Amino acid sequence: MAAKVHEMSQHRRQIPAKLFQEYLENVAQAHEPQASEIRHSELLRSYAELQFRLNGNARCAICNATVRHKVPITVERPDGRVDHYECLCTRCFEGEKAQSVRIIQQLGEARVEQEPKPPVLKATDFRKKKHVSKTRAS
Ligand SMILES: [Zn+2]
């Protein structure tokens, strides 16, 4: 009895094997329990690089600049509104981040959350002490 050997003919664009290898390594590392934000960030970048090799450049949803890495962005506003962008250039991303309470880049399983710098606490913020009047028990 002869076992049939299936030969799959694969039609895909030429992508450097090194890029795939890097991506797969990033996937594996991002799945480790102690996977850090940096790991997810690397996975996001390598995934976006693959997308770029397959589909080419994207456009910034705000200023229409050419963007190499197309990463969907979710912006959470202070008033509770949530905006979604297909992708943003670095400049618009920083602008949106500054006006957000949280900005999320998500591509597949890779998810990176960022928050703008926390506001500086004012030293003049003081509270009046309440005077508690004691009532004598007679
Ligand atoms: Zn832009």
Boltz pocket constraint, residues with backbone or C-beta under 6 A from the ligand:
constraints:
  - pocket:
      binder: B
      contacts: [[A, 60], [A, 61], [A, 62], [A, 63], [A, 64], [A, 65], [A, 88], [A, 89], [A, 90], [A, 91], [A, 92], [A, 93]]
      max_distance: 6.0
